[in-house]
Amino acid sequence: MTNADSPLLHLEDLTVAYGPLVALDGISARVAPGAVGLLGPNGAGKTTLLRTLLGFVRPRSGRVSVLGLDPAQDPLAVRRRLGYMPEADAYIAGLHASGFVAYAGELAGLDPSEATSRAHEVLDYVGLGEARYRAVEGFSTGMRQRVKLAQALVHDPDLLLLDEPTSGLDPAGRDEMLDLLQDIAARLSVHLVLSTHLLPDVERVCDSVLVVDEGRVKAQGPLAELVTQRRSAYDVSVRGDIGAFLTDLHDEGGEGRDHDGVLRVVLPEGWGPERLFTLAKSSGALVRSLRPAVETLEDVFLRAVEK
């Protein structure tokens, strides 16, 4: 396992490109052990980063370290310690769940008898014990997600890379998957990289976040610190020329965006809430209500990608 003082991931000026298309543009980050949320819009470079960590993609320049190992130099050594749950279905037609997960275990280096034993254990763990001899292609979306998680766990990895693990799940299935991920991180002490665009999933499971957009790191650090390092924030209901109000607010160094029909406003340094009333009046608007706001991961994310 990773030493508590050693980074889980260490990226140094990492650039990854597909021909002329630069997917990761000189990113640097030190990610602490634990459960980290990898956040970013579609096309931000999240999946490319996961593939680079696995050694599937070689960097054009820079360096990457996973659990102290370099996937570009020794990809097999890295993959022996990683479990990977891809976003797309990756089962083998004709195999039942137990056979598929055992085969994944053998590919990871387990001998056949140990792989079979571990397959039964992890299928029980993810709630597919009674379906272990059913063909995977007949599974529901939720069951296929669980069997993908089982094959990622079968060889007892130190680190799980999870690409959109709740994709396509209904609310109950999503809740059950997140319960599993919390248990894996907390009770089994397996490190996680959770790549997703669903911010509540990260808030529920992760200790830290890494936000990427347009191939660059836009924010990183412990989740608790990121959501408390904020200026004064308020939820404001405004009537009148809202556009002029927001323009003037931005010109003064503040921030404002629609938040479920109410403006989430972050005040410029040194401002008190009374200044909003003066600003609204000069902008041809009227503040109808104002209350202190608690910043969420969504606010952190939107501020990071807007910058």
TORLO-562054 format. One record per residue (C-alpha): residue number from 1; residue in three letters; x, y, z. Coordinates in steps of 0.25 Angstrom, whole numbers, plus 2048, in hexadecimal, padded with zeros to 3 digits. Each point is the difference from the previous one (the first is absolute). Example, Ala and Ser with C-alpha at 12.3 -4.5 7.8 and 13.67 -1.06 7.14 Angstrom:
% residues 2
{r 1; 'Ala'; {831; 7EE; 81F}} {r 2; 'Ser'; {806; 80E; 7FE}} 
END
This chain:
% residues 307
{r 1; 'Met'; {800; 800; 800}} {r 2; 'Thr'; {804; 80F; 7FE}} {r 3; 'Asn'; {807; 807; 80B}} {r 4; 'Ala'; {7F7; 80B; 806}} {r 5; 'Asp'; {80B; 80A; 7FD}} {r 6; 'Ser'; {802; 7FB; 7F1}} {r 7; 'Pro'; {7F6; 805; 7F6}} {r 8; 'Leu'; {7F6; 7F7; 7FA}} {r 9; 'Leu'; {803; 806; 7F2}} {r 10; 'His'; {80B; 80A; 7FC}} {r 11; 'Leu'; {7FE; 807; 7F3}} {r 12; 'Glu'; {80C; 809; 7FB}} {r 13; 'Asp'; {7FD; 809; 7F4}} {r 14; 'Leu'; {7F9; 7F4; 7F9}} {r 15; 'Thr'; {7FC; 802; 7F2}} {r 16; 'Val'; {7F8; 7F5; 7F8}} {r 17; 'Ala'; {7FC; 802; 7F2}} {r 18; 'Tyr'; {7F9; 7F8; 7F5}} {r 19; 'Gly'; {808; 805; 7F3}} {r 20; 'Pro'; {7FD; 80F; 800}} {r 21; 'Leu'; {7F5; 7FF; 80A}} {r 22; 'Val'; {805; 804; 80E}} {r 23; 'Ala'; {7F8; 7F9; 80B}} {r 24; 'Leu'; {808; 803; 80C}} {r 25; 'Asp'; {808; 80D; 7FF}} {r 26; 'Gly'; {80C; 800; 80A}} {r 27; 'Ile'; {7F8; 7FD; 80C}} {r 28; 'Ser'; {807; 7FF; 80E}} {r 29; 'Ala'; {7F9; 7FA; 80D}} {r 30; 'Arg'; {803; 7F9; 80D}} {r 31; 'Val'; {7F4; 7F8; 804}} {r 32; 'Ala'; {800; 7FA; 80E}} {r 33; 'Pro'; {7FC; 7F2; 804}} {r 34; 'Gly'; {7F2; 7FD; 802}} {r 35; 'Ala'; {7F4; 803; 7F7}} {r 36; 'Val'; {801; 80A; 7F6}} {r 37; 'Gly'; {7F6; 806; 7F7}} {r 38; 'Leu'; {804; 803; 7F1}} {r 39; 'Leu'; {7F7; 80A; 7FB}} {r 40; 'Gly'; {7FE; 807; 7F3}} {r 41; 'Pro'; {7F6; 802; 7F4}} {r 42; 'Asn'; {7FF; 7F6; 7F5}} {r 43; 'Gly'; {80D; 801; 7F8}} {r 44; 'Ala'; {808; 806; 80B}} {r 45; 'Gly'; {80B; 7F5; 800}} {r 46; 'Lys'; {7FB; 7F7; 80C}} {r 47; 'Thr'; {800; 7F3; 7F8}} {r 48; 'Thr'; {80D; 803; 7F9}} {r 49; 'Leu'; {806; 802; 80E}} {r 50; 'Leu'; {7FB; 7F3; 805}} {r 51; 'Arg'; {805; 7F9; 7F4}} {r 52; 'Thr'; {80E; 807; 802}} {r 53; 'Leu'; {800; 7FB; 80F}} {r 54; 'Leu'; {7FD; 7F2; 7FB}} {r 55; 'Gly'; {80B; 801; 7F5}} {r 56; 'Phe'; {7F7; 7FE; 7F5}} {r 57; 'Val'; {804; 80E; 7FA}} {r 58; 'Arg'; {80F; 805; 801}} {r 59; 'Pro'; {802; 80F; 803}} {r 60; 'Arg'; {806; 809; 7F5}} {r 61; 'Ser'; {808; 807; 80B}} {r 62; 'Gly'; {800; 801; 80F}} {r 63; 'Arg'; {800; 7F5; 80B}} {r 64; 'Val'; {7F5; 7F9; 807}} {r 65; 'Ser'; {801; 7F7; 80D}} {r 66; 'Val'; {7F5; 7F7; 805}} {r 67; 'Leu'; {803; 7F9; 80E}} {r 68; 'Gly'; {80E; 804; 7FE}} {r 69; 'Leu'; {801; 7F9; 7F3}} {r 70; 'Asp'; {801; 805; 7F1}} {r 71; 'Pro'; {7F6; 7FA; 7F7}} {r 72; 'Ala'; {807; 805; 7F4}} {r 73; 'Gln'; {80D; 7F8; 804}} {r 74; 'Asp'; {7F9; 7F4; 807}} {r 75; 'Pro'; {7F1; 7FF; 7FC}} {r 76; 'Leu'; {7FF; 7F2; 805}} {r 77; 'Ala'; {805; 803; 80E}} {r 78; 'Val'; {7F6; 80B; 801}} {r 79; 'Arg'; {7F4; 7F8; 7FB}} {r 80; 'Arg'; {803; 7F5; 80A}} {r 81; 'Arg'; {7FD; 80A; 80B}} {r 82; 'Leu'; {7F4; 807; 7F9}} {r 83; 'Gly'; {7F2; 7FC; 7FD}} {r 84; 'Tyr'; {7F9; 807; 7F5}} {r 85; 'Met'; {7F1; 801; 7FE}} {r 86; 'Pro'; {7FD; 806; 7F2}} {r 87; 'Glu'; {7F4; 808; 7FC}} {r 88; 'Ala'; {7FD; 7F8; 7F4}} {r 89; 'Asp'; {7FB; 7F1; 802}} {r 90; 'Ala'; {80C; 7F7; 7FF}} {r 91; 'Tyr'; {7FA; 7F2; 802}} {r 92; 'Ile'; {803; 7F4; 7F8}} {r 93; 'Ala'; {7F4; 7FA; 7F9}} {r 94; 'Gly'; {7FC; 7F2; 804}} {r 95; 'Leu'; {807; 800; 80D}} {r 96; 'His'; {7F8; 800; 80D}} {r 97; 'Ala'; {804; 80A; 80B}} {r 98; 'Ser'; {808; 7F7; 808}} {r 99; 'Gly'; {808; 7FB; 7F4}} {r 100; 'Phe'; {802; 80F; 7FB}} {r 101; 'Val'; {805; 805; 80E}} {r 102; 'Ala'; {809; 7F4; 801}} {r 103; 'Tyr'; {806; 802; 7F3}} {r 104; 'Ala'; {803; 80E; 803}} {r 105; 'Gly'; {807; 7FB; 80D}} {r 106; 'Glu'; {809; 7F7; 7F8}} {r 107; 'Leu'; {803; 80B; 7F6}} {r 108; 'Ala'; {805; 808; 80D}} {r 109; 'Gly'; {809; 7F5; 804}} {r 110; 'Leu'; {7F8; 7F7; 809}} {r 111; 'Asp'; {801; 7F1; 7FE}} {r 112; 'Pro'; {7F3; 7F9; 7FB}} {r 113; 'Ser'; {7FB; 7FB; 80D}} {r 114; 'Glu'; {803; 80D; 808}} {r 115; 'Ala'; {7F9; 808; 7F5}} {r 116; 'Thr'; {7F4; 7F7; 801}} {r 117; 'Ser'; {7FF; 801; 80F}} {r 118; 'Arg'; {802; 80F; 7FF}} {r 119; 'Ala'; {7F5; 802; 7F5}} {r 120; 'His'; {7F6; 7F9; 80A}} {r 121; 'Glu'; {804; 809; 80B}} {r 122; 'Val'; {7FF; 80D; 7F9}} {r 123; 'Leu'; {7F3; 7FD; 7F9}} {r 124; 'Asp'; {7FA; 7FD; 80D}} {r 125; 'Tyr'; {806; 80D; 805}} {r 126; 'Val'; {7FA; 809; 7F5}} {r 127; 'Gly'; {7F2; 7F9; 801}} {r 128; 'Leu'; {801; 7F6; 7F4}} {r 129; 'Gly'; {802; 7F3; 808}} {r 130; 'Glu'; {7F3; 7FA; 7FB}} {r 131; 'Ala'; {802; 804; 7F2}} {r 132; 'Arg'; {80E; 7FB; 7FF}} {r 133; 'Tyr'; {7FD; 7F5; 7F6}} {r 134; 'Arg'; {7F7; 809; 7F7}} {r 135; 'Ala'; {806; 805; 7F2}} {r 136; 'Val'; {805; 80F; 802}} {r 137; 'Glu'; {7F9; 804; 7F3}} {r 138; 'Gly'; {7F3; 7FD; 806}} {r 139; 'Phe'; {802; 80A; 80C}} {r 140; 'Ser'; {7F9; 80D; 803}} {r 141; 'Thr'; {808; 80D; 7FF}} {r 142; 'Gly'; {802; 800; 80F}} {r 143; 'Met'; {805; 7F1; 800}} {r 144; 'Arg'; {80A; 803; 7F5}} {r 145; 'Gln'; {805; 80C; 808}} {r 146; 'Arg'; {802; 7F7; 80C}} {r 147; 'Val'; {807; 7F5; 7F8}} {r 148; 'Lys'; {80A; 80A; 7FB}} {r 149; 'Leu'; {803; 804; 80E}} {r 150; 'Ala'; {802; 7F2; 804}} {r 151; 'Gln'; {80A; 7FD; 7F5}} {r 152; 'Ala'; {807; 80D; 804}} {r 153; 'Leu'; {801; 7FA; 80F}} {r 154; 'Val'; {803; 7F2; 7FD}} {r 155; 'His'; {80F; 800; 802}} {r 156; 'Asp'; {7FF; 809; 80C}} {r 157; 'Pro'; {806; 80D; 7FA}} {r 158; 'Asp'; {806; 80B; 808}} {r 159; 'Leu'; {7F9; 80B; 7F7}} {r 160; 'Leu'; {7F3; 800; 7F9}} {r 161; 'Leu'; {7FE; 808; 7F3}} {r 162; 'Leu'; {7F2; 802; 7FE}} {r 163; 'Asp'; {7FA; 807; 7F3}} {r 164; 'Glu'; {7F2; 805; 802}} {r 165; 'Pro'; {7FC; 7F4; 809}} {r 166; 'Thr'; {7F2; 805; 802}} {r 167; 'Ser'; {7FD; 802; 7F2}} {r 168; 'Gly'; {7F2; 7FC; 7FB}} {r 169; 'Leu'; {7FC; 7FC; 80E}} {r 170; 'Asp'; {7F2; 803; 806}} {r 171; 'Pro'; {800; 808; 80E}} {r 172; 'Ala'; {800; 7F3; 808}} {r 173; 'Gly'; {80B; 7F9; 7F8}} {r 174; 'Arg'; {808; 80D; 801}} {r 175; 'Asp'; {7FF; 800; 80F}} {r 176; 'Glu'; {804; 7F2; 801}} {r 177; 'Met'; {80C; 802; 7F7}} {r 178; 'Leu'; {804; 80C; 809}} {r 179; 'Asp'; {7FF; 7F8; 80C}} {r 180; 'Leu'; {809; 7F5; 7FB}} {r 181; 'Leu'; {80A; 80A; 7FC}} {r 182; 'Gln'; {800; 807; 80E}} {r 183; 'Asp'; {802; 7F2; 806}} {r 184; 'Ile'; {80B; 7FD; 7F7}} {r 185; 'Ala'; {807; 80D; 803}} {r 186; 'Ala'; {7FD; 800; 80F}} {r 187; 'Arg'; {800; 7F1; 805}} {r 188; 'Leu'; {808; 7F9; 7F5}} {r 189; 'Ser'; {80A; 80C; 800}} {r 190; 'Val'; {801; 800; 7F1}} {r 191; 'His'; {804; 80D; 7F9}} {r 192; 'Leu'; {7F6; 805; 7F6}} {r 193; 'Val'; {801; 80A; 7F4}} {r 194; 'Leu'; {7F1; 802; 7FC}} {r 195; 'Ser'; {7FF; 807; 7F3}} {r 196; 'Thr'; {7F2; 806; 7FE}} {r 197; 'His'; {7F8; 80C; 7FC}} {r 198; 'Leu'; {7F6; 7FE; 80C}} {r 199; 'Leu'; {805; 809; 80B}} {r 200; 'Pro'; {7F7; 7FA; 80B}} {r 201; 'Asp'; {807; 7F2; 7FE}} {r 202; 'Val'; {80D; 807; 803}} {r 203; 'Glu'; {7FB; 807; 80C}} {r 204; 'Arg'; {7FB; 7F3; 805}} {r 205; 'Val'; {80C; 7F7; 7FE}} {r 206; 'Cys'; {80D; 808; 7FE}} {r 207; 'Asp'; {80A; 807; 809}} {r 208; 'Ser'; {806; 809; 7F6}} {r 209; 'Val'; {7FE; 805; 7F2}} {r 210; 'Leu'; {807; 802; 7F3}} {r 211; 'Val'; {7F9; 809; 7F6}} {r 212; 'Val'; {804; 800; 7F1}} {r 213; 'Asp'; {7FB; 808; 7F5}} {r 214; 'Glu'; {805; 801; 7F1}} {r 215; 'Gly'; {80C; 7F7; 804}} {r 216; 'Arg'; {805; 809; 80C}} {r 217; 'Val'; {7FE; 7FF; 80F}} {r 218; 'Lys'; {7F7; 80B; 805}} {r 219; 'Ala'; {7FF; 7FC; 80F}} {r 220; 'Gln'; {805; 7F6; 809}} {r 221; 'Gly'; {801; 7FD; 80F}} {r 222; 'Pro'; {7F8; 7FA; 80C}} {r 223; 'Leu'; {7F1; 802; 7FE}} {r 224; 'Ala'; {7FE; 806; 80D}} {r 225; 'Glu'; {80A; 80B; 7FE}} {r 226; 'Leu'; {7FB; 803; 7F2}} {r 227; 'Val'; {7F2; 802; 804}} {r 228; 'Thr'; {804; 809; 80C}} {r 229; 'Gln'; {80A; 809; 7F9}} {r 230; 'Arg'; {7F6; 80A; 7FB}} {r 231; 'Arg'; {7FC; 80E; 801}} {r 232; 'Ser'; {7F2; 804; 806}} {r 233; 'Ala'; {7F5; 7F9; 7F8}} {r 234; 'Tyr'; {7F1; 803; 7FF}} {r 235; 'Asp'; {7F4; 7FB; 7F9}} {r 236; 'Val'; {7F9; 80C; 7FA}} {r 237; 'Ser'; {7F3; 802; 7FA}} {r 238; 'Val'; {800; 80C; 7F6}} {r 239; 'Arg'; {7F5; 807; 7F8}} {r 240; 'Gly'; {803; 809; 7F4}} {r 241; 'Asp'; {80C; 800; 7F7}} {r 242; 'Ile'; {807; 7F4; 806}} {r 243; 'Gly'; {80A; 800; 7F4}} {r 244; 'Ala'; {805; 80E; 803}} {r 245; 'Phe'; {801; 7FD; 80F}} {r 246; 'Leu'; {809; 7F4; 7FD}} {r 247; 'Thr'; {808; 808; 7F7}} {r 248; 'Asp'; {803; 80B; 80A}} {r 249; 'Leu'; {802; 7F5; 80B}} {r 250; 'His'; {80B; 7F9; 7F7}} {r 251; 'Asp'; {806; 80E; 7FD}} {r 252; 'Glu'; {802; 802; 80F}} {r 253; 'Gly'; {807; 7F3; 801}} {r 254; 'Gly'; {7F4; 7F8; 805}} {r 255; 'Glu'; {7FA; 7F3; 7FB}} {r 256; 'Gly'; {7F1; 7FC; 7FD}} {r 257; 'Arg'; {7F9; 7F5; 7F9}} {r 258; 'Asp'; {7F2; 7FA; 800}} {r 259; 'His'; {7FF; 7F5; 80A}} {r 260; 'Asp'; {7F2; 7F9; 7FF}} {r 261; 'Gly'; {7F9; 80D; 7FD}} {r 262; 'Val'; {807; 808; 80A}} {r 263; 'Leu'; {80D; 808; 7FE}} {r 264; 'Arg'; {80C; 7FA; 808}} {r 265; 'Val'; {809; 80D; 802}} {r 266; 'Val'; {80E; 800; 805}} {r 267; 'Leu'; {804; 80E; 805}} {r 268; 'Pro'; {80C; 808; 7FD}} {r 269; 'Glu'; {80B; 801; 80A}} {r 270; 'Gly'; {7FC; 80A; 80B}} {r 271; 'Trp'; {7F1; 800; 7FC}} {r 272; 'Gly'; {7F5; 7FE; 80A}} {r 273; 'Pro'; {7F2; 7FC; 7FB}} {r 274; 'Glu'; {7FA; 80E; 801}} {r 275; 'Arg'; {809; 804; 7F4}} {r 276; 'Leu'; {7F7; 7F6; 7F8}} {r 277; 'Phe'; {7F4; 809; 802}} {r 278; 'Thr'; {808; 80C; 7FB}} {r 279; 'Leu'; {805; 7F9; 7F4}} {r 280; 'Ala'; {7F3; 7FB; 7FC}} {r 281; 'Lys'; {7FA; 80E; 801}} {r 282; 'Ser'; {80A; 805; 7F7}} {r 283; 'Ser'; {7FE; 7F5; 7F6}} {r 284; 'Gly'; {7F1; 802; 7FF}} {r 285; 'Ala'; {7FD; 7F3; 808}} {r 286; 'Leu'; {7FA; 7FE; 80E}} {r 287; 'Val'; {805; 7F6; 80A}} {r 288; 'Arg'; {7F3; 7F8; 805}} {r 289; 'Ser'; {807; 7F7; 80A}} {r 290; 'Leu'; {80E; 7FC; 805}} {r 291; 'Arg'; {805; 7F5; 808}} {r 292; 'Pro'; {80E; 7FA; 804}} {r 293; 'Ala'; {804; 7F5; 7F7}} {r 294; 'Val'; {808; 7F3; 803}} {r 295; 'Glu'; {809; 7FE; 7F4}} {r 296; 'Thr'; {800; 7F2; 7FA}} {r 297; 'Leu'; {809; 7F8; 7F7}} {r 298; 'Glu'; {7F8; 805; 7F5}} {r 299; 'Asp'; {804; 80E; 803}} {r 300; 'Val'; {80F; 7FC; 801}} {r 301; 'Phe'; {7FE; 7F8; 7F2}} {r 302; 'Leu'; {7F9; 80B; 7F9}} {r 303; 'Arg'; {80A; 80B; 805}} {r 304; 'Ala'; {80C; 7F7; 7FC}} {r 305; 'Val'; {7FB; 7FD; 7F2}} {r 306; 'Glu'; {7FC; 80F; 7FD}} {r 307; 'Lys'; {80E; 804; 804}} 
END
